[in-house]
């Protein structure tokens, strides 16, 4: 069976059994994310052994990395949704063209971001709140990481292309290999060679280069994918760019706003102590672990909804959306209970410093109460992206962070002089508001879906 026939067969099987299709797509994503999340946890444990200053140094880098991830994952989401819709409509020529545009955009984005980072990195870290004592460590981590940045961006786009055509296995295997390599290299560069925080960045950069090489070999030499890359014949198309940007730009802006929110919270927390920033970083890594299965389900929903939308299977869209949301709620409800009970033990795995551990446990026990609500908002956003609607996520994210959580946290701590727990209250209130808006928006979008 050739690639085109295999892809059409996969689409038909998804239409025939959407719920099975969701797990077929999400389980490999979950496995790949699980391996990557394991790396982030192991990485944080290794860095935590260097002390609270090392944790804080990495924490001040996180808004910048979230910005980069926002741009790359945002545009990647647009690529995934676009390719999925073209495949659903059996329009291979435009699916190929979308993949070629993704490669060109990866080159432009990575060149700009790496250059800006190398020129303005130290100043950016100062503006993000890094103290003079922490700045050398933070800049050491950022400077080395920037050399691996282009390879990370390209690999993200390659994964997005494969996700759009429903191939989740190859990205999982390649990402898994890179992550395992990263875990092996981390202690060597951090401790054995004595590079400290910079060693963690070196290990990541080397792993990203190797992942990039594997993707290039599989996609351009072995031609593993359904889409084909003919970069020598590439010419920009406004139609394709608009189709990618319609979802990708709002998704990127949403991630940038979230990075800004993280910046604001770091600046608020550093007023309490650098330990508070480090604890927030530990809590954020554990958030990633909890939402691993939800992100996998949400990513699979983007592909399925996009394919069903392209194929005009409206009832299948409604079915898989409801199925995906309910399963996400069930998973997070169970994980929330487990984390609430074992928060001290889990946080203790990252740091033995009592103050950091205490703040991290408090954060986790407050925020885990709204994990099911976050799961609803996350899956609804990806469903709407599959329908080609990127704007809802941007507006809802803007309201949540710029309109509610950041202003409330500043008001509670700066005006009312409340303790650190009130920062977590601001996050909880903003999540409730965002989820209510998300549900209303999804219902409105479904009412406007018309069979063709």
C-alpha positions as CSV (number, residue, x, y, z in Angstrom):
1,X,0.0,0.0,0.0
2,X,1.5,3.4,-1.0
3,X,1.6,6.4,1.3
4,X,-1.5,8.1,-0.2
5,X,-3.6,4.9,0.0
6,X,-2.4,4.4,3.6
7,X,-3.4,7.9,4.6
8,X,-6.9,7.6,3.1
9,X,-7.3,4.3,4.8
10,X,-6.3,5.9,8.1
11,X,-8.8,8.7,7.6
12,X,-11.6,6.2,6.8
13,X,-10.8,4.2,10.0
14,X,-11.0,7.4,12.0
15,X,-14.4,8.3,10.6
16,X,-15.6,4.7,11.2
17,X,-14.5,4.7,14.9
18,X,-13.6,8.2,16.2
19,X,-13.1,7.1,19.8
20,X,-10.6,4.4,18.8
21,X,-9.0,7.0,16.5
22,X,-8.5,9.4,19.4
23,X,-6.6,6.8,21.5
24,X,-4.7,5.6,18.4
25,X,-3.4,9.1,18.0
26,X,-3.1,10.2,21.6
27,X,-1.3,7.2,23.1
28,X,1.8,7.7,21.0
29,X,1.7,11.4,21.8
30,X,1.3,10.6,25.5
31,X,4.2,8.2,25.4
32,X,6.4,10.8,23.6
33,X,5.4,13.5,26.0
34,X,5.8,11.2,28.9
35,X,9.4,10.5,28.0
36,X,10.0,14.3,27.5
37,X,8.3,15.1,30.8
38,X,10.5,12.5,32.5
39,X,13.4,14.4,31.2
40,X,12.2,17.8,32.5
41,X,11.7,16.2,35.9
42,X,15.1,14.5,35.9
43,X,16.7,17.7,34.6
44,X,15.1,19.7,37.4
45,X,16.2,17.1,40.0
46,X,19.8,17.3,38.8
47,X,19.7,21.1,38.7
48,X,18.1,21.2,42.2
49,X,21.1,19.3,43.5
50,X,23.1,22.4,42.7
51,X,21.0,24.5,45.1
52,X,18.2,27.0,45.1
53,X,20.2,29.6,43.1
54,X,20.5,27.1,40.2
55,X,16.8,26.5,40.3
56,X,16.0,30.2,40.3
57,X,18.5,30.8,37.5
58,X,16.6,28.3,35.2
59,X,13.3,29.7,36.4
60,X,14.2,33.2,35.1
61,X,14.8,31.6,31.7
62,X,11.4,30.0,31.5
63,X,9.4,33.0,30.2
64,X,11.9,33.3,27.3
65,X,11.7,29.6,26.5
66,X,7.9,29.7,26.8
67,X,8.0,32.6,24.3
68,X,10.0,30.4,21.9
69,X,7.8,27.4,22.5
70,X,4.8,29.6,22.0
71,X,5.9,30.8,18.6
72,X,7.0,27.4,17.4
73,X,4.1,25.3,18.9
74,X,1.6,28.0,17.8
75,X,2.7,28.0,14.2
76,X,3.1,24.2,14.4
77,X,-0.6,24.0,15.5
78,X,-1.6,26.0,12.5
79,X,0.4,23.6,10.3
80,X,-1.2,20.6,11.9
81,X,-4.7,21.9,11.6
82,X,-4.1,23.0,8.0
83,X,-2.6,19.7,6.8
84,X,-5.3,17.7,8.6
85,X,-8.1,19.7,6.9
86,X,-6.4,19.3,3.5
87,X,-6.0,15.5,4.0
88,X,-9.6,15.3,5.1
89,X,-10.6,17.1,1.9
90,X,-8.2,14.8,-0.1
91,X,-6.2,17.8,-1.3
92,X,-2.6,16.4,-1.3
93,X,-1.1,19.3,-3.3
94,X,-2.0,21.9,-0.6
95,X,-0.9,19.5,2.2
96,X,2.5,19.3,0.5
97,X,2.6,23.0,0.1
98,X,1.8,23.6,3.8
99,X,4.7,21.3,4.8
100,X,7.1,23.3,2.6
101,X,5.8,26.6,4.1
102,X,6.5,25.1,7.6
103,X,10.1,24.5,6.8
104,X,10.6,28.0,5.4
105,X,8.9,29.6,8.4
106,X,11.1,27.5,10.7
107,X,14.2,28.9,9.1
108,X,13.0,32.5,9.5
109,X,11.8,32.2,13.0
110,X,14.8,30.4,14.3
111,X,17.3,32.8,12.7
112,X,15.5,35.9,14.2
113,X,15.1,34.4,17.7
114,X,18.6,33.1,18.0
115,X,20.1,36.4,16.9
116,X,18.0,38.5,19.2
117,X,18.7,36.1,22.1
118,X,22.5,36.3,21.7
119,X,22.4,40.1,21.4
120,X,19.9,41.0,24.1
121,X,20.0,38.0,26.4
122,X,21.5,39.4,29.6
123,X,19.4,42.6,29.4
124,X,16.2,40.5,29.0
125,X,17.1,38.3,32.0
126,X,17.6,41.5,34.1
127,X,14.2,42.7,33.0
128,X,12.7,39.4,33.9
129,X,13.8,39.9,37.5
130,X,17.1,38.0,37.6
131,X,19.2,39.5,40.4
132,X,22.9,40.3,40.0
133,X,23.7,37.3,42.0
134,X,21.6,35.0,39.8
135,X,22.3,36.7,36.4
136,X,25.6,34.9,35.5
137,X,24.0,31.5,36.0
138,X,20.9,32.5,34.1
139,X,22.9,33.9,31.2
140,X,25.2,30.8,31.1
141,X,22.1,28.6,30.7
142,X,20.5,30.9,28.1
143,X,23.6,31.5,26.0
144,X,24.3,27.8,25.5
145,X,20.6,26.9,24.9
146,X,20.4,29.4,22.1
147,X,22.7,27.3,20.0
148,X,20.2,24.4,20.1
149,X,17.2,26.7,19.5
150,X,17.0,26.4,15.7
151,X,17.2,22.6,15.8
152,X,14.4,22.5,18.4
153,X,12.2,24.8,16.3
154,X,12.7,22.7,13.2
155,X,12.0,19.5,15.1
156,X,8.8,21.0,16.4
157,X,7.6,21.8,12.9
158,X,8.5,18.4,11.6
159,X,6.4,16.9,14.5
160,X,3.5,19.2,13.6
161,X,3.6,18.1,9.9
162,X,3.5,14.4,10.9
163,X,0.7,15.1,13.4
164,X,-1.4,16.7,10.8
165,X,-1.3,13.6,8.7
166,X,-2.1,11.4,11.7
167,X,1.4,9.9,12.1
168,X,2.2,10.1,15.8
169,X,4.5,7.1,16.1
170,X,7.6,8.5,14.4
171,X,7.6,11.8,16.4
172,X,7.2,9.7,19.6
173,X,10.1,7.5,18.7
174,X,12.5,10.3,17.7
175,X,11.5,12.5,20.6
176,X,11.9,9.5,23.0
177,X,15.4,8.8,21.7
178,X,16.4,12.5,22.1
179,X,15.0,12.6,25.6
180,X,16.8,9.5,26.7
181,X,20.0,10.8,25.3
182,X,19.4,14.1,27.2
183,X,18.9,12.2,30.5
184,X,22.2,10.3,29.9
185,X,24.1,13.5,29.0
186,X,22.7,15.6,31.9
187,X,24.7,14.2,34.8
188,X,27.8,13.9,32.6
189,X,27.9,17.6,31.7
190,X,26.5,19.0,35.0
191,X,28.5,16.9,37.5
192,X,31.2,14.8,35.8
193,X,32.5,17.6,33.6
194,X,31.6,20.2,36.2
195,X,29.7,22.7,33.9
196,X,26.8,23.1,36.4
197,X,23.7,24.8,35.1
198,X,25.4,25.4,31.7
199,X,26.0,21.7,31.4
200,X,22.2,21.1,31.5
201,X,21.9,23.5,28.5
202,X,24.7,21.7,26.7
203,X,23.1,18.3,27.1
204,X,19.8,19.7,25.7
205,X,21.5,21.4,22.7
206,X,23.3,18.2,21.7
207,X,20.2,16.2,22.0
208,X,18.2,18.7,19.9
209,X,20.8,18.5,17.1
210,X,20.6,14.7,17.0
211,X,16.8,14.8,16.9
212,X,16.9,17.3,14.0
213,X,19.3,15.1,12.0
214,X,17.0,12.0,12.4
215,X,14.0,14.0,11.3
216,X,15.8,15.3,8.2
217,X,16.9,11.8,7.3
218,X,13.5,10.3,7.7
219,X,11.5,13.0,6.0
220,X,13.9,14.2,3.2
221,X,16.0,11.1,2.5
222,X,13.8,8.2,3.4
223,X,10.6,10.2,2.4
224,X,8.7,8.5,5.3
225,X,5.9,11.0,5.4
226,X,2.7,11.3,3.2
227,X,3.5,14.9,2.3
228,X,6.5,15.6,0.1
229,X,9.0,18.4,0.4
230,X,10.1,20.0,-2.9
231,X,12.0,22.9,-1.5
232,X,13.8,23.7,-4.7
233,X,10.5,24.4,-6.3
234,X,9.1,26.2,-3.3
235,X,7.2,29.5,-3.9
236,X,5.3,31.4,-1.2
237,X,1.5,31.1,-1.3
238,X,-0.7,33.7,0.4
239,X,-3.5,31.1,0.5
240,X,-1.4,28.7,2.5
241,X,0.2,31.3,4.7
242,X,-3.3,32.7,5.6
243,X,-4.5,29.1,6.4
244,X,-1.6,28.5,8.7
245,X,-1.7,31.9,10.3
246,X,-5.4,31.9,10.9
247,X,-4.8,29.2,13.6
248,X,-1.1,29.6,14.2
249,X,-0.8,33.3,14.9
250,X,-3.5,33.4,17.6
251,X,-2.1,30.2,19.1
252,X,1.4,31.8,19.2
253,X,0.1,35.0,20.7
254,X,-1.7,32.9,23.3
255,X,1.5,31.2,24.3
256,X,3.3,34.6,24.3
257,X,0.7,36.0,26.7
258,X,1.2,32.9,28.9
259,X,4.9,33.6,28.9
260,X,4.2,37.2,29.9
261,X,2.0,35.9,32.7
262,X,4.8,33.7,33.9
263,X,7.1,36.8,33.8
264,X,4.6,38.7,35.9
265,X,4.2,35.9,38.4
266,X,8.0,35.5,38.7
267,X,8.3,39.3,39.4
268,X,5.6,39.0,42.0
269,X,7.1,36.0,43.7
270,X,10.7,37.3,43.7
271,X,9.3,40.0,46.1
272,X,8.7,37.3,48.6
273,X,12.0,35.4,47.9
274,X,14.0,33.7,45.2
275,X,12.9,30.5,46.9
276,X,9.3,31.3,45.9
277,X,10.4,31.6,42.3
278,X,12.2,28.2,42.5
279,X,9.1,26.6,44.1
280,X,6.9,28.0,41.3
281,X,9.3,26.4,38.9
282,X,9.0,23.0,40.6
283,X,5.2,23.3,40.7
284,X,5.2,24.2,37.0
285,X,7.1,21.0,36.1
286,X,4.7,18.9,38.0
287,X,1.8,20.7,36.3
288,X,3.3,19.5,33.0
289,X,3.4,15.9,34.3
290,X,-0.3,16.0,35.3
291,X,-1.4,17.5,32.0
292,X,0.7,15.1,29.9
293,X,-2.3,12.9,29.0
294,X,-4.6,15.9,28.5
295,X,-2.2,17.6,26.1
296,X,-2.0,14.3,24.2
297,X,-5.8,14.0,23.9
298,X,-6.0,17.7,23.0
299,X,-3.4,17.3,20.2
300,X,-5.2,14.3,18.8
301,X,-8.4,16.2,18.8
302,X,-6.9,18.9,16.6
303,X,-6.0,16.3,14.0
304,X,-9.3,14.4,14.2
305,X,-11.5,17.5,14.2
306,X,-9.5,18.9,11.3
307,X,-9.8,15.8,9.3
308,X,-13.5,15.4,10.0
309,X,-14.1,19.1,9.2
310,X,-12.3,18.7,5.9
311,X,-14.4,15.6,5.2
312,X,-17.7,17.4,6.2
313,X,-18.3,14.8,9.0
314,X,-20.1,17.2,11.3
315,X,-21.7,14.7,13.7
316,X,-18.3,13.0,14.1
317,X,-16.9,16.3,15.2
318,X,-19.5,16.7,17.9
319,X,-19.1,13.2,19.1
320,X,-15.3,13.2,19.4
321,X,-15.3,16.6,21.0
322,X,-17.7,15.4,23.8
323,X,-15.8,12.1,24.2
324,X,-12.4,13.9,24.4
325,X,-13.6,16.5,27.0
326,X,-15.2,13.9,29.3
327,X,-12.1,11.6,29.2
328,X,-9.9,14.6,30.0
329,X,-12.0,15.5,33.0
330,X,-11.9,11.9,34.3
331,X,-8.1,11.6,34.0
332,X,-7.4,14.9,35.7
333,X,-9.8,14.3,38.5
334,X,-8.0,11.1,39.4
335,X,-4.5,12.7,39.1
336,X,-5.6,15.7,41.2
337,X,-6.5,13.5,44.1
338,X,-3.2,11.6,43.9
339,X,-1.2,14.8,43.7
340,X,-3.1,16.4,46.6
341,X,-2.3,13.5,48.9
342,X,1.3,12.9,47.9
343,X,2.4,16.6,47.2
344,X,5.1,16.6,50.0
345,X,6.7,13.5,48.7
346,X,6.6,14.6,45.1
347,X,8.0,18.1,45.8
348,X,10.7,16.5,48.0
349,X,12.0,14.7,45.0
350,X,13.0,18.1,43.4
351,X,14.5,19.8,46.4
352,X,15.5,19.2,50.0
353,X,15.4,22.9,50.9
354,X,12.5,23.3,53.3
355,X,11.3,26.7,52.3
356,X,11.1,25.8,48.6
357,X,9.4,22.5,49.4
358,X,6.8,24.2,51.6
359,X,5.8,26.8,49.0
360,X,5.8,24.1,46.2
361,X,3.5,21.9,48.2
362,X,1.1,24.8,49.0
363,X,1.0,25.7,45.3
364,X,0.2,22.2,44.2
365,X,-2.5,21.6,46.8
366,X,-4.3,24.8,45.7
367,X,-3.9,24.5,42.0
368,X,-4.7,20.8,41.7
369,X,-8.2,21.6,42.7
370,X,-8.8,23.3,39.3
371,X,-7.0,20.7,37.1
372,X,-10.2,19.3,35.7
373,X,-11.3,22.8,34.7
374,X,-8.0,23.5,33.0
375,X,-8.4,20.2,31.1
376,X,-11.8,21.4,29.8
377,X,-10.3,24.7,28.6
378,X,-7.3,23.0,27.0
379,X,-9.3,20.5,25.0
380,X,-11.9,23.1,23.9
381,X,-9.1,25.3,22.6
382,X,-7.6,22.5,20.5
383,X,-11.1,21.5,19.2
384,X,-11.7,25.0,17.9
385,X,-8.2,25.1,16.4
386,X,-9.1,21.9,14.5
387,X,-12.1,23.8,13.1
388,X,-9.7,26.5,11.8
389,X,-10.6,28.9,14.6
390,X,-7.5,30.3,16.3
391,X,-9.0,33.5,17.7
392,X,-11.0,32.0,20.6
393,X,-8.0,30.6,22.4
394,X,-6.2,34.0,22.0
395,X,-9.1,36.0,23.4
396,X,-9.8,33.5,26.3
397,X,-6.1,33.4,27.2
398,X,-5.9,37.2,27.1
399,X,-8.9,37.5,29.5
400,X,-7.6,34.8,31.8
401,X,-4.0,36.2,32.2
402,X,-4.2,39.9,31.2
403,X,-7.7,40.5,32.4
404,X,-8.0,38.4,35.6
405,X,-5.0,36.4,37.0
406,X,-2.1,38.9,36.6
407,X,-4.1,42.0,37.8
408,X,-5.7,40.1,40.7
409,X,-2.3,38.7,41.8
410,X,-0.8,42.2,41.7
411,X,-3.8,43.7,43.5
412,X,-3.8,41.0,46.2
413,X,0.0,41.2,46.9
414,X,0.9,44.8,46.1
415,X,-2.2,46.7,47.2
416,X,-3.8,44.5,49.9
417,X,-0.4,43.1,51.0
418,X,-1.7,39.5,51.1
419,X,0.6,36.5,51.6
420,X,1.8,34.3,48.7
421,X,-1.3,32.0,48.8
422,X,-3.3,34.8,47.3
423,X,-1.3,34.5,44.1
424,X,-2.6,31.0,43.8
425,X,-6.2,32.3,44.4
426,X,-5.8,34.7,41.5
427,X,-4.9,31.7,39.2
428,X,-7.9,29.7,40.4
429,X,-10.4,32.6,39.8
430,X,-9.0,33.3,36.3
431,X,-9.3,29.6,35.4
432,X,-13.0,29.5,36.3
433,X,-13.7,32.5,34.3
434,X,-11.8,31.2,31.2
435,X,-13.5,27.8,31.3
436,X,-17.0,29.4,31.4
437,X,-16.1,31.5,28.3
438,X,-14.6,28.4,26.5
439,X,-17.8,26.3,27.0
440,X,-20.0,29.2,25.7
441,X,-17.7,29.6,22.6
442,X,-17.7,25.9,21.8
443,X,-21.5,25.6,22.0
444,X,-21.8,28.7,19.7
445,X,-19.3,27.2,17.2
446,X,-21.2,23.9,17.1
447,X,-24.5,25.6,16.5
448,X,-22.9,27.3,13.4
449,X,-21.6,24.0,12.0
450,X,-23.7,23.2,8.9
451,X,-23.6,19.9,6.9
452,X,-22.5,20.4,3.4
